[in-house]
Amino acid sequence: MFPRSTHETFAQKLYTTFKNNKRFVKPKLSRTDFTVVHYAGDVTYQADHFLDKNKDYVVAEHQDLLNASSCPFVASLFPSLPEESSKSSKFSSIGSRFKLQLQSLMETLSSTEPHYIRCVKPNNLLKPAIFENTNVIQQLRCGGVLEAIRISCAGYPTRKTFYEFVNRFGVLGPELLEGSNDDKIACQKILEKMKLENYQIGKTKVFLRAGQMADLDARRAEVLGKAARIIQRLMRTYIARKQFVLVRRSATHLQSFVRGTLVRNLYECMRREAAAVKIQKNVRRHKARESYLLLQAATVTLQTGLRAMSARKEFRFRKETKAAVHIQARWRCHRDYSHYKNMQRAVLTYQCAWRQRLARRELRNLKMAARETGALKEAKDKLEKRVEELTWRLGLEKRLRTDLEEAKTQEIAKLQETLHDLQLQVEEAKTMATKEREAARKAIEEAPPVIKETPVLVEDTEKVNSLTAEVDQLKALLQTERQARETAKKEHAEAERRNEELMKKFEGAEKKIEQLQDTAQRLEEKATNMESENKVLRQQAVAISPTAKALAAYPKSPFQLRTPEIVNAPNGEVKSSPDVTPISLNLKELEAEEKPQKSLNEKQQENQDLLIKCVSQDLGFSSGRAIAACVIYRCLLHWRSFEVERTGVFDRIIQTIGSAIEKVQDNNDKLAYWLSNSSTLLLLLQRTLKTTGAAGLTPQRRRSTAASFGRVFSNSSFTTKCCATFSW
């Protein structure tokens, strides 16, 4: 069976196979022993003769013979083996047979329900009522009772059928039993409600762990105790309620009797009180009516007397008021008429004085305009003379320029001819040198080789030296001619540059002449306009009287007066016409209004100082326009200086420009700058005068503007300095 195995190899194989099993233990000092941990204790086995004993086997023929015995006991000792096991092995050992018997025993036990009966010997003396604890425990341990109890506790020791469980513990969940006829489901719901764990529900029974049955019994006892207390409470409540109802019924009868008596007494009192109130009401009403009738009669009598007295007072008051109104009307009429007469006389007096003043002012303005017209004519004549002088200077410069160009062309032609002659001389010298060299070469070739060799050489060298000297002289002449040509070119370039500068100056002079001509034309137009205005003003001065016609020239005067018309009414009373507007004027107030305020004058003076300071600087040009002239013009428009009759700003501007020109008389650029500013300012003023004239200004305002314009350019020294700008 195992030809090479020994008891040591068998033990070693057991060690390797069951080394991790808790029931198998290897001894420390033995190599063939092994220990099995049983529930009763540890048992050590020796494997020395295991293989020898296992080799003992039963011969199949002997087994068949004994099995065929007629004695049943002998036949049962040697049962026949199954065919599969007999085929798988040649012989059957004792161990294999024992194993098969154990398997059949376990199958039998598994198919049945075993019941164990253990007999325990209480003592070794064989006497009753004596128990030896150690001996009893040892018997129980060896018999496997303690192990069976432990296994039972580890499993489900408590087992109840579904009916018994529901019948006993149904009180823990009576609501779970309603509408359910399945005991198994009811058991499961009861256990879930009690929150038990690790229980099992089989097919017919409920399996509980150790202690769970006691817990369920305790809860059942608690539920039954609560139910008993509820029954007791309800019974006691019923008895107490029965007694209470009886007492309440008696109290109700007693209360109803007492309340009836009290209500009857109250009703009697109320009836008597109502009768007394009715009697009192009738008595009081009778007394009140008598007093009311008496008071009514007295009131009517008193009201009649008072109304008669108030009517008499009202009549007297109206009569007095009417008389007072009539007296006041007469007095006010007299007072207003007297005041009107006084005002009429005062207005006539003041109108006469004011018209005289306006007439004197108009005469003074006419005289000033006449003087300004003469100044403009003088300025025009001077400008014409200056234009003629500039034209003559321009013609002179043109002639000088043409003469210079002719001289330059002649000089260039001479230089070119000289250069051509020099080139011809150089070419002739070259040809002569080549001819002499050829002649010398021919002479040398024709002469004998020995005779006169040295003199010929000497003569030839002298000729060559002379020729080279001539060539050097010609080269020097050529170099000088080249230098002269270069100098001529430089002079020509410089002449062209001067010519260009003269052309530029000439163009600038032409532009300035054109500007002066335009300025002269504008001055002529201005002079003609001023002459026509002077004629018109003189005619108006002759035609207008110093009274009401003088006022017509000032439509924007502070007030307008009309002569009142007196109309005689049919009844003889004097009345004023409705279109007459009486105006009360106070001479002192008018004089106070004519005086300028000190703060306003100071502000105007500061603005003028700032303008003069700004104009005195060189502001330059912007987009071809003089900035200073534009600034002056804008400031004059903003201050409305053209509408003012008299102002000192024009005189200050003229003085500033004149002083600036005196400082820079030698600087043509500065003079040109101030001339351009003056001409630009003149053009702007002329446009302003034309625009205001076209807009329909009054004659007085046009005359004041013309006077201001004349004052700006009436300074002869300023005009002379401006015209001398292009006198270079």
Helices and strands as residue ranges (DSSP letters): H 7-17, E 24-25, E 33-37, E 42-46, H 50-55, E 57-58, H 60-67, H 72-77, H 83-88, E 92-93, H 94-111, H 133-143, H 145-154, E 158-161, H 162-169, G 170-172, G 174-176, H 183-193, E 200-201, E 205-208, H 212-446, H 453-543, H 548-552, E 566-568, E 574-576, H 587-594, H 598-615, E 621-622, E 625-626, H 627-639, H 649-663, H 668-694, H 699-712, H 716-723, G 724-726
